[in-house]
Amino acid sequence: MEFAIITNFSFEKFEIDEWLPLDENEYHIFLRKKFNEESKSRNFSKNVVLHFINDWNSCELEYKIIELHKTLKFNKIFCFREEDVVRTAKLRDILNIPGQKEDAALLYRDKLKMKEHLEKFGIPVAKNRGVNDYVDCLKAIEEFDFPVVLKPRMGLGSADTFVIDNNNELYKVAKEVDLSNYIIEKYIEGDVYHVDVLVTDYQVRYISAAKYVNNCLAYKKGKSTASVFLPNSTSKSKSMTSFAKKVLFSLPKEKDNIYHIELFDSNDGIVLCEIACRAGGAQIVPIVDRCYGVNLFKEYLYSQIGLSELSQQEEKGATLSKGYLLISPQVGTLIDFPSKIDLPFIEAFEIYASKGQTYEKLNSSVFALASFEVGGDSAKEVEDNLKLLEKKFKAGVIYKEV
C-alpha cells in the first residue's frame, strides 16, 4: 500500500523514523524544507520517502501529492496538525481516497459551522455570531453584551484571540485587526478543561480530562499556561469525559482520529468551547505518553497504517494526577533566567529560552521560555505545585525593555 503522511513536525518531538516499520508498504512523508538537515541524522527504513516542501502555505504540497498519485495511487492520506486538516480532506475528496472529507473537516476547523451543527444536537455552546467588521460586532453585543471573545473562525489554538470587556477595547482591536471571518462569542465564566481522545476502529481507546490552571488566553496577561490531569476515577473527570463523548457522537464519525476538546465548567453546567481533530498542544502528548502509556501520535499513525496496538484493548485514561507548565515570556530582551529549579515534584523539564533573545508580540499560549512536568498526590497538590514552580522560576527572570 501507498501512504501519504503530512507531518510538518520536528523529529525531536515526532520520532516517526522509529515508528514506521520496514514492510511491503511505501510511506511518503511530506514536511517543510527546514527539516531537511535534521532528517539526515534520522534512521529511516528504505521504504520511507521524504518530500520537502519549500512553501508550506502555497499549493506546492497539494500539487506534489496529486502528481505523485497519478503513478503511486495513494491508498491513504492523513495529517497530524490542525492547519492541515482541511487541505488533507480536500485531497481525499479530489483523489477519491477514503477518510474524512472536506464537509466533515470544516466542522472541526470552522468554529461557526462547528457550533451551529452541535447546537442542533443539543450541545450547549456560548451565544455566538459570525462577524466581518466592527459594526457586526456591535450588533452582536447588543444581543449578548460584554464581555465577549473574538477569534478567527478558522483560527489555530489561541492565536489572534481577544477577550473584550468594553467598547474602547473593541474599537482598539477592530482598528488593528482584520475581523473578516471572525466569530464573536459571549464570554463564559468558569474553569476551563481540556479532554483528549484517541479513537481507533470507531472505539474510544484513550480519554482523559484536565483542568487549565490558567486558561489559554492567560499569556496575554503575563501568566503561564498550565493544566492538571485528573484521574479518570474522579467525578469531575467522569462528567467532562462523558460530555466530550456526547460531542463526538454528534459529529460525523471517523474510524480513526485524535481529538482535543475544550470545555467550560460554568454555573449553568458544562459548555463546549471548541473541538479540534488533532492532538492537544503544549506538553499534553508527552505527559500522556510517559505517565499513561499511550503515545497519541504513534497510535494514530499505527491506526492509519493498520498496526494499532490498542485495537483489542479496553478504554484507557489518566490514572495519576499530573500537570504541565509552560513559562510564558514577557515583551523585552531576556537578560537572565534560572537554568534549573530544584523542587522534588518536578519530573521533567526543558529550557527553550536563550539569553539575549528578544520577545515582541506574544500571540500563542504555547510560546514559552521553558516547560515542566509535575507530579503530586492529588489534583489540588499538583495545582499548588505548578503555582509554586511558576513563582520561583519567574522570580529569577530578568528582562530589558525594548
C-alpha positions as CSV (number, residue, x, y, z in Angstrom):
1,M,0.0,0.0,0.0
2,E,1.0,3.6,-0.6
3,F,0.6,6.2,2.3
4,A,0.9,10.0,2.1
5,I,1.8,11.3,5.6
6,I,1.6,15.0,6.1
7,T,3.6,15.7,9.3
8,N,5.4,19.1,9.4
9,F,6.9,18.3,12.9
10,S,10.5,18.4,14.2
11,F,11.8,14.8,14.5
12,E,12.8,15.6,18.1
13,K,9.1,15.6,19.2
14,F,7.8,13.3,16.4
15,E,10.0,10.2,16.1
16,I,8.3,8.8,13.0
17,D,11.5,7.2,11.7
18,E,11.4,4.9,14.8
19,W,7.7,4.1,14.4
20,L,7.4,3.2,10.7
21,P,8.1,-0.4,10.0
22,L,10.2,-2.0,7.3
23,D,7.4,-3.8,5.4
24,E,5.8,-4.1,2.0
25,N,4.2,-0.7,2.2
26,E,5.7,2.6,1.0
27,Y,5.5,5.6,3.2
28,H,5.7,9.1,1.7
29,I,6.3,11.8,4.3
30,F,5.6,15.4,3.4
31,L,7.2,18.2,5.5
32,R,8.8,21.6,5.4
33,K,12.1,22.1,3.8
34,K,13.6,23.4,7.0
35,F,13.6,19.9,8.4
36,N,15.8,18.6,5.6
37,E,19.1,18.9,7.6
38,E,17.5,17.4,10.7
39,S,16.3,14.4,8.7
40,K,19.8,13.4,7.7
41,S,20.6,12.2,11.3
42,R,17.5,10.0,11.4
43,N,17.4,6.3,10.6
44,F,14.6,5.9,8.1
45,S,13.8,2.5,6.5
46,K,14.3,2.1,2.8
47,N,10.5,2.0,2.2
48,V,10.2,5.6,3.5
49,V,10.5,8.6,1.1
50,L,10.8,12.2,2.3
51,H,9.3,15.0,0.3
52,F,10.4,18.5,1.4
53,I,8.1,21.4,0.6
54,N,9.6,24.9,0.0
55,D,6.5,26.9,0.6
56,W,4.1,25.2,3.0
57,N,1.4,27.8,2.7
58,S,1.2,27.6,-1.1
59,C,-0.3,24.9,-3.3
60,E,3.0,23.2,-3.6
61,L,2.0,20.4,-1.2
62,E,-1.2,19.7,-3.0
63,Y,0.4,19.8,-6.4
64,K,3.1,17.3,-5.4
65,I,0.7,14.8,-3.8
66,I,-1.7,15.0,-6.8
67,E,1.1,14.5,-9.3
68,L,2.6,11.5,-7.3
69,H,-0.9,10.0,-7.0
70,K,-1.1,9.6,-10.8
71,T,1.6,6.9,-10.6
72,L,1.6,5.7,-7.0
73,K,-2.2,5.7,-6.4
74,F,-2.1,6.5,-2.7
75,N,-4.4,4.3,-0.5
76,K,-4.5,6.8,2.4
77,I,-3.6,10.4,3.1
78,F,-3.5,11.7,6.7
79,C,-2.0,14.6,8.7
80,F,-1.2,15.5,12.3
81,R,-1.5,19.3,12.5
82,E,-4.7,21.4,12.7
83,E,-3.6,23.7,10.0
84,D,-3.5,20.8,7.5
85,V,-6.8,19.1,8.4
86,V,-9.0,20.8,5.7
87,R,-6.4,20.7,2.9
88,T,-5.9,17.0,3.6
89,A,-9.6,16.4,3.4
90,K,-9.8,18.3,0.1
91,L,-7.1,16.0,-1.3
92,R,-9.1,12.9,-0.2
93,D,-12.1,14.4,-2.0
94,I,-10.4,15.1,-5.3
95,L,-8.4,11.9,-5.3
96,N,-11.4,9.8,-4.1
97,I,-9.4,8.4,-1.1
98,P,-11.2,7.1,2.0
99,G,-11.2,9.2,5.1
100,Q,-12.5,12.5,6.4
101,K,-13.8,14.7,3.7
102,E,-14.0,18.5,3.5
103,D,-17.6,18.9,4.8
104,A,-16.7,16.9,7.9
105,A,-13.3,18.6,8.4
106,L,-14.9,22.0,8.4
107,L,-17.0,21.1,11.4
108,Y,-13.7,20.9,13.4
109,R,-12.0,23.9,11.8
110,D,-14.7,26.5,11.2
111,K,-15.8,27.5,14.7
112,L,-19.1,29.0,13.4
113,K,-20.1,25.9,11.5
114,M,-19.0,23.7,14.4
115,K,-21.3,25.4,16.9
116,E,-24.2,25.7,14.5
117,H,-24.0,22.0,13.9
118,L,-23.6,21.0,17.6
119,E,-26.4,23.2,18.8
120,K,-28.8,21.2,16.6
121,F,-27.8,18.1,18.6
122,G,-28.4,19.8,22.0
123,I,-24.8,20.5,22.8
124,P,-24.6,23.7,24.9
125,V,-22.4,26.4,23.4
126,A,-21.8,30.1,24.1
127,K,-24.0,32.6,22.3
128,N,-22.2,33.4,19.1
129,R,-22.4,35.1,15.7
130,G,-20.2,35.3,12.6
131,V,-18.8,38.8,12.0
132,N,-16.6,40.6,9.5
133,D,-16.1,44.1,10.9
134,Y,-16.6,46.5,13.9
135,V,-20.3,47.2,13.2
136,D,-21.1,43.4,13.0
137,C,-19.5,43.1,16.5
138,L,-21.7,46.0,17.8
139,K,-24.8,44.3,16.6
140,A,-23.8,41.1,18.3
141,I,-23.0,42.9,21.6
142,E,-26.5,44.5,21.5
143,E,-27.8,40.9,21.8
144,F,-25.5,39.4,24.4
145,D,-23.5,42.3,25.9
146,F,-19.9,42.4,27.2
147,P,-17.6,40.6,27.9
148,V,-17.1,38.8,24.6
149,V,-14.5,36.8,22.9
150,L,-13.3,37.5,19.3
151,K,-11.4,34.8,17.4
152,P,-10.9,33.7,13.8
153,R,-13.4,31.1,12.5
154,M,-10.5,29.1,11.2
155,G,-8.0,30.1,13.9
156,L,-5.3,27.9,15.3
157,G,-5.1,27.4,19.1
158,S,-5.3,30.7,20.9
159,A,-3.6,32.8,18.2
160,D,-5.3,36.1,17.3
161,T,-8.0,35.6,20.0
162,F,-9.2,38.5,22.2
163,V,-11.3,38.9,25.3
164,I,-13.2,42.2,25.0
165,D,-14.6,43.9,28.1
166,N,-15.9,47.3,26.7
167,N,-16.3,49.3,23.6
168,N,-12.9,51.0,23.8
169,E,-11.2,47.6,23.8
170,L,-13.4,46.5,20.8
171,Y,-12.5,49.7,18.9
172,K,-8.8,49.2,19.5
173,V,-8.9,45.6,18.3
174,A,-11.1,46.3,15.3
175,K,-8.7,49.1,14.2
176,E,-5.7,46.9,14.3
177,V,-7.1,43.5,13.2
178,D,-8.9,42.4,10.1
179,L,-12.1,40.9,11.5
180,S,-13.1,39.2,8.3
181,N,-14.3,35.7,9.0
182,Y,-14.2,36.1,12.8
183,I,-16.7,34.7,15.3
184,I,-17.8,36.7,18.4
185,E,-19.0,34.8,21.4
186,K,-20.4,35.6,24.8
187,Y,-17.6,35.2,27.4
188,I,-18.3,32.2,29.7
189,E,-17.3,32.5,33.4
190,G,-15.9,29.3,34.9
191,D,-13.0,26.9,34.9
192,V,-11.7,25.6,31.6
193,Y,-11.0,21.9,30.9
194,H,-9.5,20.0,28.0
195,V,-10.4,16.4,27.1
196,D,-8.0,14.5,24.9
197,V,-9.3,11.5,23.0
198,L,-7.9,8.8,20.7
199,V,-10.4,6.8,18.6
200,T,-9.3,3.7,16.6
201,D,-11.7,1.4,14.7
202,Y,-14.6,3.7,15.9
203,Q,-13.9,3.0,19.5
204,V,-12.5,5.3,22.2
205,R,-9.2,3.8,23.2
206,Y,-7.9,6.7,25.4
207,I,-9.6,9.6,27.0
208,S,-8.6,12.0,29.9
209,A,-9.7,15.3,31.3
210,A,-7.5,18.0,32.6
211,K,-8.2,21.4,34.2
212,Y,-6.3,24.5,33.0
213,V,-4.8,26.3,36.0
214,N,-4.6,29.4,33.8
215,N,-6.7,29.4,30.7
216,C,-5.3,29.5,27.2
217,L,-5.5,33.3,27.0
218,A,-3.7,33.9,30.3
219,Y,-0.4,34.5,28.4
220,K,-1.9,37.9,27.2
221,K,-1.7,39.0,30.9
222,G,1.7,37.6,31.5
223,K,0.5,34.3,33.1
224,S,1.8,30.9,32.2
225,T,-0.2,28.1,30.6
226,A,-0.6,25.1,32.8
227,S,-3.0,22.3,33.3
228,V,-3.7,19.4,35.8
229,F,-4.7,15.9,34.6
230,L,-7.5,14.4,36.6
231,P,-7.6,10.6,37.3
232,N,-10.5,9.1,35.4
233,S,-11.9,7.8,38.6
234,T,-12.8,11.3,39.9
235,S,-16.4,12.7,39.5
236,K,-15.2,15.8,37.7
237,S,-13.2,13.7,35.1
238,K,-16.2,11.5,34.6
239,S,-18.6,14.4,33.9
240,M,-16.1,16.1,31.5
241,T,-15.3,12.9,29.5
242,S,-19.0,12.0,29.4
243,F,-19.8,15.4,27.9
244,A,-16.9,15.1,25.5
245,K,-18.2,11.8,24.2
246,K,-21.6,13.4,23.5
247,V,-19.9,16.0,21.4
248,L,-18.0,13.3,19.5
249,F,-21.2,11.3,18.9
250,S,-22.9,14.5,17.5
251,L,-20.2,14.9,14.8
252,P,-19.5,12.8,11.6
253,K,-17.9,9.5,12.8
254,E,-14.3,8.9,11.8
255,K,-12.8,5.4,12.0
256,D,-9.5,6.6,13.5
257,N,-8.7,10.1,14.8
258,I,-7.3,12.2,17.7
259,Y,-9.4,14.9,19.3
260,H,-8.7,17.8,21.6
261,I,-11.9,19.2,23.2
262,E,-12.1,22.3,25.4
263,L,-15.0,22.8,27.8
264,F,-16.2,25.5,30.2
265,D,-17.4,24.4,33.7
266,S,-19.9,27.3,34.2
267,N,-22.6,28.0,36.7
268,D,-25.1,26.7,34.2
269,G,-23.3,23.5,33.6
270,I,-20.7,22.3,31.1
271,V,-20.5,24.3,27.8
272,L,-18.4,23.5,24.8
273,C,-15.6,25.9,23.9
274,E,-14.4,24.1,20.8
275,I,-13.2,20.8,19.4
276,A,-10.3,20.0,17.1
277,C,-9.4,16.7,15.4
278,R,-5.7,16.8,16.3
279,A,-3.7,16.1,19.5
280,G,-3.5,18.7,22.2
281,G,-0.5,21.0,22.1
282,A,1.9,22.1,24.9
283,Q,3.0,19.1,26.9
284,I,-0.1,17.0,26.5
285,V,1.3,14.3,24.2
286,P,4.5,13.8,26.3
287,I,2.5,13.6,29.6
288,V,0.0,11.1,28.1
289,D,2.9,9.0,26.8
290,R,5.2,9.0,29.8
291,C,2.5,8.8,32.5
292,Y,-0.3,6.9,31.0
293,G,1.5,4.7,28.4
294,V,-0.2,6.0,25.2
295,N,1.6,7.9,22.6
296,L,-1.2,9.7,20.8
297,F,0.9,10.4,17.7
298,K,2.2,6.9,17.3
299,E,-1.1,5.2,18.0
300,Y,-2.9,7.4,15.5
301,L,-0.2,6.7,12.9
302,Y,-0.5,2.9,13.6
303,S,-4.3,3.1,13.3
304,Q,-3.9,4.6,9.9
305,I,-1.4,2.0,8.6
306,G,-3.2,-1.0,10.2
307,L,-0.8,-1.6,13.1
308,S,-2.8,-0.2,16.1
309,E,-1.6,-1.7,19.4
310,L,-4.8,-0.6,21.1
311,S,-7.4,-2.1,18.8
312,Q,-8.1,-5.0,21.2
313,Q,-7.7,-3.1,24.5
314,E,-10.3,-1.5,26.8
315,E,-10.6,2.3,27.1
316,K,-7.5,3.8,28.8
317,G,-7.2,7.1,30.7
318,A,-5.4,9.1,33.3
319,T,-4.6,7.1,36.5
320,L,-2.5,9.6,38.4
321,S,-2.6,13.4,39.0
322,K,0.0,15.1,36.7
323,G,0.5,18.5,35.4
324,Y,2.5,20.7,33.0
325,L,3.6,24.3,33.0
326,L,4.7,26.5,30.1
327,I,6.5,29.6,31.4
328,S,5.1,32.5,29.4
329,P,7.7,35.1,28.2
330,Q,7.1,38.9,28.6
331,V,7.8,41.5,26.0
332,G,11.5,42.5,26.2
333,T,15.1,41.2,25.8
334,L,15.9,38.2,28.1
335,I,18.9,39.0,30.3
336,D,18.8,36.1,32.7
337,F,16.7,33.2,33.8
338,P,17.1,30.1,36.0
339,S,18.8,27.2,34.2
340,K,17.3,24.8,36.7
341,I,14.8,24.7,39.6
342,D,15.3,22.2,42.4
343,L,11.9,21.1,43.6
344,P,11.1,17.5,44.4
345,F,7.9,17.3,42.4
346,I,9.5,18.2,39.0
347,E,9.5,15.1,36.9
348,A,10.8,16.6,33.6
349,F,11.7,19.9,32.2
350,E,13.1,21.6,29.0
351,I,14.5,25.1,28.6
352,Y,13.7,26.8,25.2
353,A,15.0,30.3,26.0
354,S,18.4,31.8,25.5
355,K,20.0,34.9,26.9
356,G,19.8,37.9,24.6
357,Q,16.6,36.6,23.0
358,T,14.0,39.3,22.3
359,Y,10.3,38.7,22.7
360,E,8.0,41.1,20.9
361,K,4.4,40.3,20.1
362,L,3.1,37.3,22.1
363,N,0.3,35.5,20.1
364,S,0.2,32.0,21.4
365,S,-0.3,30.1,24.6
366,V,2.3,27.6,23.7
367,F,5.1,30.1,23.2
368,A,7.3,29.5,26.2
369,L,10.7,30.1,28.0
370,A,10.6,26.6,29.5
371,S,8.3,23.6,30.1
372,F,7.9,21.5,33.2
373,E,6.0,18.3,34.0
374,V,5.0,18.0,37.6
375,G,3.6,15.3,39.9
376,G,1.6,15.2,43.2
377,D,-0.6,13.0,45.3
378,S,-3.8,14.8,44.2
379,A,-5.0,17.2,41.6
380,K,-5.0,20.0,44.2
381,E,-1.4,19.3,45.2
382,V,-0.3,19.3,41.6
383,E,-2.1,22.6,41.0
384,D,-0.3,24.1,44.1
385,N,3.0,22.7,42.9
386,L,2.5,24.3,39.4
387,K,1.8,27.7,41.0
388,L,4.8,27.5,43.3
389,L,7.0,26.5,40.4
390,E,5.9,29.4,38.2
391,K,6.5,31.8,41.0
392,K,10.0,30.5,41.7
393,F,11.0,30.4,38.0
394,K,9.7,33.9,37.2
395,A,11.5,35.3,40.3
396,G,14.8,34.6,38.5
397,V,13.8,36.0,35.1
398,I,15.2,39.4,34.1
399,Y,14.2,41.4,31.0
400,K,15.4,44.6,29.4
401,E,12.8,46.8,27.8
402,V,12.9,47.1,24.0
